[in-house]
Amino acid sequence: MTVKTIQIDTLVVGAGQAGVATSEHLSRLGVPHLVLERKRIAEAWRTGRWDSLVANGPAWHDRFPGLEFDGLDPDAFAHKDQVADYFEAYARKFNAPIRTGVDVSRVERNAGRPGFTVHTSDGVIEARNVVVATGPFQRALIPAIAPQDGAITQIHSAQYYNPQQLAEGAVLVVGAGSSGVQIADELQRAGKQVYLSVGAHDRPPRAYRNRDFCWWLGVLGLWDAEGVQPGKEHVTIAVSGARGGHTVDFRRLAHQGMTLVGLTKAFNNGVVSFASNLAENIARGDENYLALLDASDEYITRNGLDLPEEPQARELLADPECLSNPLLELDLAKAGVTTIIWATGYSTDYSWLKVDAFKADGKPQHQRGVSSEPGIYFVGLPWLARRGSAFIWGVWHDAKHIADHIVKQRTYFDYRDASQRQAESADTHLQNVSLMGAR
Ligand SMILES: Cc1cc2nc3c(=O)[nH]c(=O)nc-3n(C[C@H](O)[C@H](O)[C@H](O)COP(=O)(O)OP(=O)(O)OC[C@H]3O[C@@H](n4cnc5c(N)ncnc54)[C@H](O)[C@@H]3O)c2cc1C
């Protein structure tokens, strides 16, 4: 087998939204580049999400600036397949140089010369820069407390597709961020008895005074927040675009029959125990919800906007029994629980990236995606530059910054001092003379 080696200025790894956005900016700036994708464009949206998932933000918001969703009401929530189609169409729009079906297995810094040697399933590539756009959600995370005995079916939310795939019986969903709460809701609507383990969360209103929360986060500057507020590192956000979009309301879910429980603590001989923090978690979520209403009201007053009042948004439902008297233990067999779904998040895998771009804890060492290893860039990670960084609209702006940085570095790299310029022009002259001689 012959090994192909090609050379390129910039290699982008991954063709999800982050890779597509980076490619658009690099194309616009005239940077020769190639995007390698191990599967298909926007594969995570195609096969890595459950069947009924729609975007959490409306179509006018969860998109790139250069293209609207074809045939979709701007206030509607695109189905995950429409999101995948959108990114494919977007890539076609500017002829993105994407090669699909190519896996990048190793990236190493070159010794004594610039750039990196990149090993792929289709040969070796020499690249001056490598942009890592492999996604924020690569490895499903299941906490170590998960029972190991195999008596119960356990899946991660990344392996959940629809209620029909689950065995008969009740379900414990651990984690009540956007994925957990939406999956729990879907299962309950499908007739299952559901226990939902609720940790610390924010739960913005879906909409308030005729504006979606995406709009509110935008005008209030909250998408641009540069770092997680201290103490909020483990707080998930519970929002849903399902069934036309609605505010996540844990009390409503409980009144409909779901059993809310606190943070899942441990499993012991088929009995799961929960922290006694359910009421506190729900109260904090309410605080976050009401704070956004307050900030929105203040913004409306300050700017004299004519948006209808919505006092009913402040009315909270009565506490359900499971909130007043929370379960602290559950015998899974007695409760008929046959499945646990871990909606407990993801981690990343950079084992293939043999470069000096990581902190002691293995997380990328970077400033707005520009890593500590010159020539290595990250894009699409949560809080890369701001709150919006891992989301569709935010990644486009981060990718722009990275492409600009690559161009700036090219300018430095291309600089020649007077003696080099002279030597180069002498070389060119000699070449021209020998070419003329050859004619
Ligand atoms: C359930 C869920 C719902 C979400 N809903 C929304 C939403 O509504 N709105 C929103 O803005 N955001 C949403 N997000 C967040 C975010 O937009 C998505 O996670 C999005 O897929 C991230 O895009 P990405 O390009 O950074 O990564 P990915 O989409 O994961 O793309 C990375 C690509 O890299 C490829 N790849 C990885 N490693 C290699 C390798 N070594 N070689 C070659 N290719 C490789 C993968 O195949 C993949 O296609 C959601 C996330 C989840 C999990």
The ligand as a MOL file (V3000), in Angstrom:
LIG
                    3D

  0  0  0     0  0            999 V3000
M  V30 BEGIN CTAB
M  V30 COUNTS 53 58 0 0 0
M  V30 BEGIN ATOM
M  V30 1 C -28.9350 16.5080 22.7770 0
M  V30 2 C -28.2910 17.7660 22.3170 0
M  V30 3 C -29.0830 18.7800 21.8220 0
M  V30 4 C -28.5100 19.9870 21.3980 0
M  V30 5 N -29.3300 20.9650 20.9340 0
M  V30 6 C -28.7850 22.1390 20.5600 0
M  V30 7 C -29.6200 23.1860 20.0450 0
M  V30 8 O -30.8100 23.0290 19.9560 0
M  V30 9 N -29.0500 24.3430 19.6670 0
M  V30 10 C -27.7020 24.5320 19.7510 0
M  V30 11 O -27.2210 25.6080 19.3820 0
M  V30 12 N -26.9010 23.5630 20.2380 0
M  V30 13 C -27.3930 22.3870 20.6280 0
M  V30 14 N -26.5770 21.4020 21.1070 0
M  V30 15 C -25.1450 21.7100 21.3100 0
M  V30 16 C -24.3040 21.6980 20.0230 0
M  V30 17 O -24.8670 22.5620 19.0800 0
M  V30 18 C -24.1550 20.3230 19.4030 0
M  V30 19 O -23.5870 19.4400 20.3270 0
M  V30 20 C -23.3150 20.2910 18.1210 0
M  V30 21 O -23.4080 19.0170 17.5310 0
M  V30 22 C -21.8500 20.6270 18.3490 0
M  V30 23 O -21.2520 20.8310 17.0910 0
M  V30 24 P -19.6990 20.5860 16.8360 0
M  V30 25 O -19.4350 20.8050 15.4000 0
M  V30 26 O -18.9000 21.3730 17.8090 0
M  V30 27 O -19.4830 19.0500 17.2260 0
M  V30 28 P -20.1250 17.7570 16.5580 0
M  V30 29 O -21.4400 18.0420 15.9740 0
M  V30 30 O -19.9980 16.6850 17.5540 0
M  V30 31 O -19.1370 17.4880 15.3300 0
M  V30 32 C -17.8380 16.9880 15.4930 0
M  V30 33 C -17.5290 16.1160 14.2860 0
M  V30 34 O -16.1850 15.6930 14.3720 0
M  V30 35 C -16.0780 14.3790 13.8630 0
M  V30 36 N -14.8670 13.7910 14.4320 0
M  V30 37 C -14.5930 13.6110 15.7460 0
M  V30 38 N -13.3650 13.0970 15.8990 0
M  V30 39 C -12.8480 12.9540 14.6560 0
M  V30 40 C -11.6040 12.4770 14.1670 0
M  V30 41 N -10.6470 12.0460 14.9790 0
M  V30 42 N -11.4000 12.4580 12.8250 0
M  V30 43 C -12.3700 12.9170 11.9790 0
M  V30 44 N -13.5510 13.3900 12.4010 0
M  V30 45 C -13.7890 13.4060 13.7130 0
M  V30 46 C -17.3690 13.7120 14.3220 0
M  V30 47 O -17.7030 12.6240 13.5110 0
M  V30 48 C -18.3760 14.8540 14.2160 0
M  V30 49 O -19.0980 14.8420 13.0170 0
M  V30 50 C -27.1020 20.1840 21.5070 0
M  V30 51 C -26.3110 19.1500 22.0140 0
M  V30 52 C -26.8900 17.9470 22.4150 0
M  V30 53 C -26.0070 16.8440 22.9550 0
M  V30 END ATOM
M  V30 BEGIN BOND
M  V30 1 1 1 2
M  V30 2 1 2 3
M  V30 3 2 2 52
M  V30 4 2 3 4
M  V30 5 1 4 5
M  V30 6 1 4 50
M  V30 7 2 5 6
M  V30 8 1 6 7
M  V30 9 1 6 13
M  V30 10 2 7 8
M  V30 11 1 7 9
M  V30 12 1 9 10
M  V30 13 2 10 11
M  V30 14 1 10 12
M  V30 15 2 12 13
M  V30 16 1 13 14
M  V30 17 1 14 15
M  V30 18 1 14 50
M  V30 19 1 15 16
M  V30 20 1 16 17
M  V30 21 1 16 18
M  V30 22 1 18 19
M  V30 23 1 18 20
M  V30 24 1 20 21
M  V30 25 1 20 22
M  V30 26 1 22 23
M  V30 27 1 23 24
M  V30 28 2 24 25
M  V30 29 1 24 26
M  V30 30 1 24 27
M  V30 31 1 27 28
M  V30 32 2 28 29
M  V30 33 1 28 30
M  V30 34 1 28 31
M  V30 35 1 31 32
M  V30 36 1 32 33
M  V30 37 1 33 34
M  V30 38 1 33 48
M  V30 39 1 34 35
M  V30 40 1 35 36
M  V30 41 1 35 46
M  V30 42 1 36 37
M  V30 43 1 36 45
M  V30 44 2 37 38
M  V30 45 1 38 39
M  V30 46 1 39 40
M  V30 47 2 39 45
M  V30 48 1 40 41
M  V30 49 2 40 42
M  V30 50 1 42 43
M  V30 51 2 43 44
M  V30 52 1 44 45
M  V30 53 1 46 47
M  V30 54 1 46 48
M  V30 55 1 48 49
M  V30 56 2 50 51
M  V30 57 1 51 52
M  V30 58 1 52 53
M  V30 END BOND
M  V30 END CTAB
M  END
